[in-house]
Amino acid sequence: MDFHSIFTSRCLVTDGAMGTYYREKYGEGAGVPELDNLKDPERIRKIHREYIEAGADIIRTNSFASNIQTLCRDTSDRTREEQLSVVYENVSAACRIAQSAVEEQERIQGKETEIYIAGDIGPIPEQGGDDEKTGNITEEYKTMAKAHLDAGVRLIWFETFSDLERILPVAKWIRSVSDAFIMTGFSVNMFGYTKSGVSMSELLRTARESGLIDGVGFNCGIGPSHLSRLLKRQDLGDMIVYAAPNAGYADRIENRMVYRDNSEYFSRAMEEIAELGVNIIGGCCGTNPAYIEKLARTVGHRTPAKRLSDSPEQRVESEIRYDNNLFIRKLYSGEKVVIAELDPPFDGNDRKMGEAAAVLKDAGVEMITFSDSPMGKMRASSVLAAVKISNQLQIETMPHMACRDRNVIGMGSDILGAYMNGIRNFLFVTGDPVPAGDRGNITSVYDYHSVTLMNYVRQMNREHFAEDPIAYGGALNYGRANIDAEIRRMEKKCEAGASFFLTQPVYSDEDIERIRYIKSRIDTKIICGIMPLVSYRNAVFMKNEITGINVPDEIIEQYDKDMSREEAQAVGVRIAAEIAEKLGEIADGYYFMVPFNRAGMIAEILERMKRDGSAFRN
C-alpha cells in the first residue's frame, strides 16, 4: 500500500485517545486497556467502532503499552522467551480487534472510504542503559513490531517517544523484512523539547537524515495551541507529518487527571495546525469520539495545505562558535588552562569560600568551579555561588549542575538565570545518588542524565544563545573497569556538544597511563584533576572511602601520623606538583580541587609548577 501517496493526497484523521477515553467509558477502576485485548476484547472493539463512526480514517491498535512490564507484572517467574511470547500474543490480539472493527464498518457501509490500521508501539519503561539491557529492549520492540507485521499491518506507528535512540535499530530491522510505512511520534513540552532534551527541529532533522523514517509527528505533552505555535517555527521539509495534541492541560481532581470538554475549541485550533501543511491530525489524552467527529467534519479530507517552508533552498545549521569565551579560546589554542573547584558552604556563611576564591585568583587560577551538592549532601546553590564570586572578584566561574536534584523545569530555569548573570560555562553531571540512609526522605529526580542535559543545552545554544553560547563539559571517570565503555560514553557527550572533560583527582602512574590511552582514542580536551592530600588521615580516607580514586601506598607512606599540619601540607604540595609534572605531556589543563578551603596549598603548588615549567610545556 502506498501510504505516502495516500497521506499527501488528503488530510487524514486519526482516532483520539484510547487510555483516557477507556477510563472515561469504563471507570477509573477498569485498569490498563491493553489487558483487555485478551480478557475483554469487546470493550476495545467498541471504542474502535466509536472512533470509526466518528469519522476516523486511521485507528491505532490497542497496543501502546503491550510490553513486558505492563503485561507480565505478576509473572516474574517466566523466562524471557515466555514473556516475549505474552507480548506477541497480546499485540496479535490487538490487531485482530482493530481488524474486526474495520471489517464490521465495511459490512455496514461498504468500502467507499477505506479505514487504515496503524500498529501502535509506545516506549518501553526502562531504567539504566547497560549494553545487555539495551539489547533486550530492542528485542522486545522487534517482537511488538513483528506481531503487527505478521497480522498484516503495514503502518507501524511509534508514539510518544522522547528521542530516536530506541526507534532507529527497530526501524532498520523493519526495513529488512517489510515495506511497512514507519511513523514516529514524539512528546514535547510547551518549549519544544522532549524529556530527553531533544528539540523538535533536532527530531525532524535526525528522522529525515536516518533514511529509515517515513513520517514524523507530535502527540501528547501539550495542547493544540502550543503545538501550533511550535510547528510554525519548524522546517517540515517533505516528510509526512502528523499532529495529535492533548485536549489541553488536565486538572488534578481527587488524585485523578481530568480534562475539560473543549471539543469546539480543539477543532478550531486543529484547523490552524492543518493550515501548516500537516498530513494527519488527531488527538491524544483527553480527546474522545466527539472530538474526532468535529475534526473529521471541519478538517478531514482536505488537500494538505502548502507548507511555508516548502522551498528549494535548504537551511544550513550554523556552527556553534565560542568567540567570546576566553576559557574555551585558550583551551583550544593549545595553552594549558588552570581552574580550581570550591565547595559552596553547608550554611549561609560564605566568608571562607570568598577568601579562598580571592587567594585562587591571585595565584593565577583562571576560572573557579563550584560543586553541586556532591555526594548527595546539601550545600548552597552552585549557580548562585558562581554568580556571587564572579561579581565580587571579576573572575570567570563555572557551576556544576547535577541532574539528581532538579526536574527539567528547574534545570532550565537555573540555566537561564545563570545566563542572565553572565555565566557561560557549566559542568554537567548525572550526580551522585542520594545516600542510602536518606532515600526514604529525599527523592532523586533524574529527569535527565548528563548526556540528555547536554543535548538540551546544545539546542538552547542553537535556538536562543547562538550569539554567545554556553560552553559545557562532562566528568571523566578514568578509573572505570571497562575503559572502552567510558570512551564510548565520552563520545556520546562530545556528540552532545561537550567541549572538555574534567577528571577525578589523579595520584598513580597507572591512572596517568589510562588517561594517556583515552587521549589516544578520542579527540577532545581533558583537564586533569589534582587534589593535594593534607594529612595521613586524609590520604587513608581518600584511598578507602572515596569510590573511583586510587591512592597508591607509596603516596600514603610519605605521610606520618605525627606530622604537624605544616609538615603534612608541605608533603601534599610536593606530591601534587610532581603529579602535575607527570601529567604535563597529556593534560590540556589542570583542575585543582581545594581541600577544606586551603587555597594557599593551591597557590604553593602553582608556584612550584611555574618555577619548574615542565607542567606548562605543550
N, C-alpha and C positions, 0 to 999 in steps of 0.2 A: 504494500500500500504506500502511495506517495504522499506521506504526511506533509512534506514541505509544500507541495502544491496546494494541498487542502488548506493549510494554515495561512498561506499567502493569498488565497482566493477570497476569503471572507473572514470576518472576526467571529471566532467560535466562543461559546460559553461553556465553562466547566460547571460541575456541581459545586455546592458550598461545603461547609464543614461537616465532617462525619462525627467527630468526637463531641463537640459541644451540642450539636443537634441530637445526637444519641442520648445524651444526658437530659436534654430538654424534653425529649419524647418519652423516655422510659424511666426517668427519675435519677437522682444523684446516686442511689444505691445500685444502679444497673451494672456497674463495673466497667471493664475495659471492652470496647466494642469488638476488638479483634478476637476475643474469646468466644464470641457468638458465631463466628464463622463455622464452627463445628457444633457448638452447643445449641444455638437457636438461630439458624441461618435465615429464617423468615423475618426476623427483626431487621436484619441488614438489607434483605431484598426489598422490604417495604420502603426503607429510606432511599435506596437507589431509584425505586419506581417514582417516589415523590419528586425527586430531582429531575428525572426524565420527563415526567408530566409537566414540570415547571418550565421546561424548555432547554435543559442542559444538553449540549451536543457531546460532551465528554463526561463520563463518570469514572471516578478513580476507585480502584478496588479497595476493599476494607482491609488493607494490609500494611498501613503506615507503621504500626508498632508490632508487626508479626516477627518478632525477634526472640532469641533465647531468653533474655531477661524477662520479657513480658509473658511468654508462653510456658516457661519451664520453672517458674518460681518455686513450685512445690515438688520438683523432680530433680533435685540436685544430684541424686544418686545415679542418674542416667549418664551414659557415656556421651562423648562429644558427638559421635555419629548418630546416636539416638536423638539427641537434642536437635541436631540439624534436620533430622527426619521429621520431627514435630513442626519445625519452621516450614519445611517444604509442604507438608500436608495442609497446614493452616493457610498458606498463601494459595495453594491449589484450590482450596475450598472457597477462598475469597474470589478467585477468578470465576469459579462455577456460579457463585451467587450473582455476580455482576452480569455474566453472560445470560443467566436465566432472566434477569430483569430486562435486559435489552431484547431478548427473544420474545418476551411477553408483550413488550411495546410493539414489536414488529407484527405480532399476530393480531393485535388490536387495530393498528393504524397502517400496516403495510410498511414498505421500506422507502417511503417518499423522502424522508430525512434520516440519514444514517447516524446512529449513535456509536461513538468510539469509546473503547475501554482503555484506560491508562493503568498500567501496573504501578501502584503506589508503593514507594520504598522510603521510609523515614530513617533518620540517623539512629544507629545502634548506641545506646548508652555505654560509655566506656570511661575508665579512669586509668591513667598511666599510658605509656606508649612504647613498651618494650617490643623488640622485633617479633617474638613469638606471638604476643597478643595481637599485634598488627596483622600478622598472617592469619590468625583465627578470625579476626573481624572481617577481613577481605573474603575469606571462605564463606562466612555467614551471609555477606551481601551477595555473593555469587549464587548461593543457594536460593535466596529470595528471588533474584533475577531469573534463575533457571526455572523456578516454579512458574513464573509468569510466562516465560517463553514457551515452556512445554505445554502450557494451557492455550497457546495460540495468540497471546497478547503481543502486539508489535509496537506498542508505545510504552516505553519504560520511563517512569516519572519519579525521579529523586526529589524529595520535598523537604523543605525546612532545614537544610544543611547550613553550616557556617563557613565552609570552605570546600575546595575540590580534592582535598588530600585523600579521602576515602573513596570518592566517586571515580576518579580517573583510572585506577587499576581495574575496577569492575567494568567501567565503560570500555576499556581496552579488551577485556575478555568478551563482553557482549559483541563487540565489533568482530571478534574472531569466529563467532558461532552463529551470528544472526545479522539481518539487515534492519533490525529494530531501530526506531527513532528514539533518541535519548534526550530527554528533557531534564534539566537540573533546576531546582528551586532553592532559593536561599532566604533566610530570615534576617532582616536588618533592623537596626533601631532608627529613630527619627533623624539621626545624623548620617545615616547611610552606611553604617558599619555592622558587621556581624559580631557575634560574641567572641569570635576568634581574632577580631581586629582587622578583618579584611573589608575593604571598601567595595561598593557596588561597581565602580569603574575597574577595580582590580579583578573582580569576579568575571565581569564581561570580557575583559582582555584575556584572562587565563583560559576561559572556556573557548573563546574564539581561536586562540593560538594552539590549543591542545589538538585540534583536528579530530576530536572524539565526541564532541558535544554538538547536538543539532539545535537545541533551544535552551534558553535561559529565562528564568522567571524569579519573581519575588513574592513570597507569601508569608503570612503570619507576622508577628512582631509589631506591626504598626497599622494604622488605619488608612483609608483611601486618600485623605488629604495630604498626609505626609508622604505617602508613596508617590503621589502625583508630582509633588514638588521635587522629590529626589530624581524621578525618572526624567524630568525636564532637563536635568543637568548632565544626563548621560549620553554618550555616543552609542546608540544601539546597533549601529552597523547594519549588516544584512542578516543577522541571526533572527530566528523565530523567538519572540519574547512574549511571556505571559505575566499577568498581574492578578494576584489573588490576596488582597489585604484582609485583615480582620475587619469586622463590622465597625470597630472603633477601639476604645480602650475600656476594659472591663472595670466594674466596681466590685469590691470585695464585700459581700454581704453574708454574715454568719459563716465565715470561712469558705465561701463559695465565690467563684468568679462569675459575675453576672453581666451580660451585655444588654444594653438598652435596645429597643426596637427602633431602628433608624433606617429602614429599608429604602425610603424615598430619598433621604439624603445620600445614602450609599450609592444608589443608582445614578444620581446626578453627578456625584464625584467620579464614578467609574466612566461616565461619558467623557469627562475631561481626560481621563487616562487613555481611553480608546482613541482620542484625537491625537495622541502622541505616536501613533503607529503601532500600538500593541496588537498582537495577533490573536491572543487568547485572554479572556477575562473570566474571573470567577471570584469566589470568596473563601475565606478561611474562618478562624474562630469567631463565633457569634452569628455567622450567616446561616440561613436555613432556606428551604424551598421558596418562601415568599421573596427573599432577596433575589434568588436566581430567576424567578418569574419576571421580576421587573427588569433585570439585566437583559434577559432574552428579548423582552418586548422593546426596550429602548436602544440597545446596542447590538444585539445579536444579528449576525448575517450581513452586517455592513461590510463594504470593501475596506480593508485596513487603510487607515489614513497614511499619507506620505510623511515620512519621518523628517524632522527638521535637520537631522544630522546626515541625511542621505546626500552624499556628495562624493565626487571622485577624489577629493582631497582627503588625505589621511592625516589624522592628528599625530604629531610626534611628541612623545612624552619627554619632557625636559629632564636633563640630568640634575640630580641634587648637588649643589655646589656649596662649599663652606668657605667662601671667600672672606667672610667677616669673622671667622672663628680662628683666633690666634693659636689656640691649643692644637686644633686639627692641622692648621697650616704648618706649624712647627713639627708636629709628629710625622707628617707626610713629606717634609723636606729632608728627612734623614737625621735631623738633630734628635738627641735623646731628651725626652721630657722628664720633668720631676714633679710628681704630685704626692700629696700626703692625705691620709684619712684621719678624721676625728670622729669620735662618737658623741652625738648630742647628749646632753645630761639626762639623768633619770628624773630630775626635778626641774624646777623653773630657774635654777641658778646657773647662768651661762658664763660666769666670770672666768672659770678655768678654761673653758672652751675658747673664749675670746682671747685670753692671754696666750694660749698655745698657738692659736691661729696667727697672732702677731709675730711670735717667735719664728714660726714656719715661713712666713712671708719674708722676714728679714734674712733668713738663712738661704733664700733663693728658691723656695718652693713656688712653682708657677700656678698651681691650682690645688685647692683644698676640696676633698670629697667628704661627704657626710653619710655615715651608715644609716640604714633604715631599720631600727629596732632589731639588731642582729640577735640570732639565737632565740627569736620569738619573745624577747623581753622588751617591754615598752620603754621607749625613750622619746625625747622631744622630736618633733617633726623634722625629718631630714631636709625637706624643701624649705621650711621656714628658717632653719639654721643656716642653710646655704644662702638664702636671701639676706639674712641679717649680717653675716660675716662679709658677704660681697659688698654690701653697702657701707659697712664700717671701715673695711680695710682696702677697698678698691682692688680686690683680687678676684680672679676667676674662681668660681666654685661649681661643684658638681654633686648634686644629691643622688643617692642611691634610691631606687624605688623597687620595693618588693611586692609581688603580686598576691602575697599571702593575706594582706590586711584590708584591701580595698576592692570594691566591685568596679565594674567598668566605668560607671559614672564617677566614682570617687577618683580613680586614676586619671581619667580625662580632665576632671576639674583641677586636680593638683598640677597636671602638666600645663594647662592653660594659665593657671595662676603663676606658676614659676616663669613661664614665658613672658607674661606681662611684667614681671620684675627683672627681666634681663637674663634669666638662666637659659643657657644654650647647650649645656652638656649634661647628660644623665648616664648613670649606670643602671641597667635594667636586670633584675634578678628574679627568679621564681620565689625565693625566700625560704629561710629555714622553717621547718614545721614548728607549730606551737609545741612547747614542752609537754611531755605526756601527762604530767600532773595537772596541767591547766586545761586539758582538752574538754573536760566536762563543762567548763565555764566560758572558754574562749573558742570561737569558731574561726577556722581558716576560710578564706574566700576562694582564692584561686580561680576567678573568672577567666583570667589569662595565665599563661606561663610566660617565661622570658621571651620566647620566640614570637608568640602571638602578640604580646605587647609591643615588640619591635615592629612587627608588621603594621600595627595600628598607628604608631607614631610615624612610620615611613609614609603612610597615606596622609597623615596630618601635615607632614612636610610638603608633600606634593600639592595638597589642596588648600592649605592655609598658611604655611610658613615658607613658601618657596623662596622668598627674597632673603630670608635669614633663617635657615632651617636649624632644627635641633640635631646635634650630633650625639650619638649614644654608643655605648659599648656593653659588653657582656662579661660574665665571670668565666674564667678558665680553670677547670679542675684538672690540673696536670697529673694528679695522683690517682686518677680513676683507674681501676684494674684493667678495663678494656680501653686502652688509649685511643684506638682507632674509632671506637664509638664516640669518644669525646671529640675527636676531629670531625666526625660527621655532624655532631651537634653544633660545633663551631661553624661548619659550612652553612648550616641552616640559618644561623644567626647572621652570617655575612650576607646571605641571600635576603635576609630581612632588613639589611641596611646597617648592621653593626660596623663601626669604624675602627674599633680597637677592643682588646681584651685585657682585663686585669687578673693576675694570678693570685692564688693564696701565697702566704709567705714561703720563701724558698730557703732551705737550710742545707740540703745534702747535694753532693756531686751527682748522685743518681737522678735527683729531680731536675738538675740543670740539664743533664743529658736527655731527659724526657721532653723538656721544653725545646731543646735543640731539634729533636726528632719532629715535634709538632711544627716547628718553624719550617722544616724541610718539606712538610706535606701540605701546608696551607699558606697562601699569600695574604697575610694580614699583619697588623701591628699588635705586638704583645708587650705590655708594660708589666714588668716582673715585680712581685711583691717582696718587700723586705720589712721584717718586724724584729727589732732588737729585743733580745731576751734580757730582762732586768735583774734576774737573780737565779740561783739554783732552783728554788721552789717554782718559779715561773717557768723555767725550762722543763722541769719534770711534768708540770701541769700540761704544758703545750704538747709534750710527747704522748701523754697518756689519756688526756681527756678531750682533745680537740680532734675531731674526725677529719681525716684527709691531709693532716700536716705531719710530716716526717722529720723529727728532730733526732739526728744521729747521736749515739752515745758519746762520740768523741767531742761533740759540742757541749754536752752536759758535763763532761769530765773537766772542762775548762773553768767551771764554776766550783765554788766551795761553799758549803753551808754556813761557814763562819765569816764569809766576806762581808765587809761593810757595804753600805749602799753605793758609795762612790766607787769602790773596787769592782763590784759586780757590774755597775753601769759601764765602767771602762772596758770590761771584757765584752759586754754586749755591743758597744760601739765598734770595737776592733773586729769582732766576728762579722757584724753586718757589713762593714766596709770591705772585708775580704770576700764576702759573698757577692757584693756588687761588682768587685773586680772580676770575679769568675764569670759573672753574667754579662760582662761588657761586650763580648762578641755577639751575643744573641738578643739581648734586651733592646727594645725600642724606647725604653724609658724605665723609670723606677717609681714604684708605688709604695710609699712608706706608710706603714700602719703605726700610729703613735701609741705606745703603751702607757696607760694611766696618765694621759695628757703630758707625758715627759717630752715635750717638743724639743727641749735642749739636747736630748740624745740625737735627734734627727739632725739638728744643726751641726753637732760634732761629727756625725757620720758624713754629712755632705762636705764639711771642711776637709776631712781626710780624703774623700773621693776626689775632690777638686785638686788637692795637693798632689795626689798620686797621678791622676789624669787618665789612667787606663780605662776606668769605668765609663768615661765620656767619649772615648775614641770610637769612630764608626768602623 
